[in-house]
Amino acid sequence: MPASKAHDLIVAMITKRIVAAGYQIAAIDSCFDWVFGSGFRLPPTIIRHRPDVLGVRDTPPFLAIGDAKTPGDLGARRTQEQLRDFASLRVRADGEPCLVVLGIPRSGEPRLHDLLRRIGVPRDRILVMAVPDVLLPGTE
């Protein structure tokens, strides 16, 4: 199923945030080749799911995982699994957790925080990028 325009825009914003944190983008699932270039592969599956963005750097945390969610995604079992999997990931068993950036429409923020609480993912394990709904096509 093709991603929505809102999803694609959130992916672009997550990518910019990960780059601003000092990561190089290793893989991205985006239609914004004109912004990020066309030399990227799709991100690999991490544990059970493929994120939208994968960034790397040579200082901890070494790996950044980015994923975009639209309002309809927040109730899905797949989203729960992704959040648990990505939040638990470490590069080494004794290493620092990976940076996880989750982009959502701002209107979905309370629902996301409730979901994180219900599935036992500490809020400090996910960097939430709440995008104003007015910027996202089809969500206002």
DANORRA-V410380 format. One record per residue. N is the residue number from 0. PSI is psi in whole degrees, 0 to 359 (NA if undefined). Layout:
# DANORRA-V410380
n=[N;N]
psi=[PSI;PSI]
This chain:
# DANORRA-V410380
n=[0;1;2;3;4;5;6;7;8;9;10;11;12;13;14;15;16;17;18;19;20;21;22;23;24;25;26;27;28;29;30;31;32;33;34;35;36;37;38;39;40;41;42;43;44;45;46;47;48;49;50;51;52;53;54;55;56;57;58;59;60;61;62;63;64;65;66;67;68;69;70;71;72;73;74;75;76;77;78;79;80;81;82;83;84;85;86;87;88;89;90;91;92;93;94;95;96;97;98;99;100;101;102;103;104;105;106;107;108;109;110;111;112;113;114;115;116;117;118;119;120;121;122;123;124;125;126;127;128;129;130;131;132;133;134;135;136;137;138;139]
psi=[129;147;152;164;322;315;313;320;320;319;316;319;321;316;315;321;318;319;318;336;5;13;151;137;122;329;147;144;92;151;6;51;326;342;312;352;170;10;13;146;168;145;148;165;132;116;271;354;154;121;174;330;143;124;152;153;171;10;151;147;132;335;136;131;129;139;142;141;139;168;322;337;334;339;358;143;323;319;317;314;315;313;316;312;307;321;336;351;134;148;319;158;324;7;173;147;155;154;128;119;121;121;132;159;143;325;341;358;312;320;320;314;323;318;314;318;314;325;2;26;118;138;332;357;346;123;112;125;99;112;129;131;327;337;348;121;133;6;350;NA]
